[in-house]
Amino acid sequence: MNNSETLTRKKRKYKILVATHKLTTRSIIMNTLTSLNTDCYYVKDGDEGLEIISDVNFDLIIADSLMPHVNGIVFCETLKKNPQTHSIPVIIISNQISSPDINQGFNAGASSCIDIVNIENQLTDIVKDELEKRDLHEQQHILIVDDSRTILSALGKGLMQAGFRVMTAENGKKALELMLMKKPDLILSDIIMPEMDGFSYLSATRSIPEFADIPFIAMSTKNDRASMRRMVQAGAASYILKPIHIEQLIITIENILSTQFRIVLKDRERLSLEQKQTLISITSLVTALEARDPYTKGHSEAVSKMTSDIVTYMGTSQQAKERIAIGAMLHDIGKIGIKDKVLLKPGPLTKDEFEHIKKHPIIGINIVKNIPHMDDIIPIIQFHHERFDGKGYPAGLKKDNIPFPANIVAIADTYDSLTSKRPYRNKMSSGQALQIIYDNRGTQFNPDYVDIFFKFIFSKEKIAAI
Ligand SMILES: [Fe+2]
């Protein structure tokens, strides 16, 4: 993932504090950062900076090294000593920056130092990098496993200062217990420990599917390369020798996590592409179905839209809503396998014809079951003709055994059919359709969902009246 993708992915606006007394520098920075999704606050020295920082949570600070009163270096040192602000990255800017200036800046805890003459070329990229790192750190839980309390405390403190979330355990057994409560994003583990050593712990994590992909860094006091090699062969992503330099550890963690993150993102992109392709095939299936019967043209889409609106009204997540909408779109797809003389019959069906049409949910499953990622869609197709009183088909499910989306699709399906013209009857008014749905509350339809449906309809009418 590139930097700009990260910034767009995060919908929130980043807050950046710029501390400089020079108006020209301030205006260059302002112009340079306009392309980023940021809110910039400006102060003229470190004193003002320390004041504002107690009221605003900043994501990044840019400080001029040569300000009057509290200069950028002192400002940075003060921030790094305060547990509330130590993890905010600081970029030091300076006129004609020299090597001693750079050293001073880094010694004060700055993440980067830039010469003011290079701001226009370098600042945007450096700011993007810092914000991306900060995002990455804030989202990551690192589990440190070591039998030495001193090491747990020193590494924990160092990683927390870098913005990571830290969990600690004194051996592999305790670590596994902890992981059941909160899955870490990365494990940093000693090898020689009581109760369960690093080898057994690594092998345990690799054997549990949920934990098998967590990056594992082995660490040891011994310069024992054979053990380290064994750990890497057993699945450790990397190893690091004690005494550990925290900066070096952070770089190793960042590299491993960003690679891991890229893999996850690629997987997500692949899945989304597959789902888009699935949707295209689904749309053509629905078009093929509706082409056979001009009276039902647009019915699947209307049911899908109404179902999607109802579940949105219920507060269902965006992702679940999208999946339910696909299920609703496909609810009658099995009618592709129903004979024309039955499907297109303009009058009431005979018993045999009705038995034939009752097969459409099962035919529907057979059509979609081989399309990838349809497991959550199938119950909607399968159970949209079940009834609350158990007299529906194909399974005769009762009450709460009917999956929730199938209940909503059943109501939306009925409402749209009744309010649309059919060869054997004119379309009903909304009021007539609502009356029929209400009359079947507790028999055909689950009363809880009928009540939600009515609230949804009335909320829409209220909005329309306004
Ligand atoms: Fe149906």
Boltz pocket constraint, residues with backbone or C-beta under 6 A from the ligand:
constraints:
  - pocket:
      binder: B
      contacts: [[A, 331], [A, 332], [A, 360], [A, 384], [A, 385]]
      max_distance: 6.0
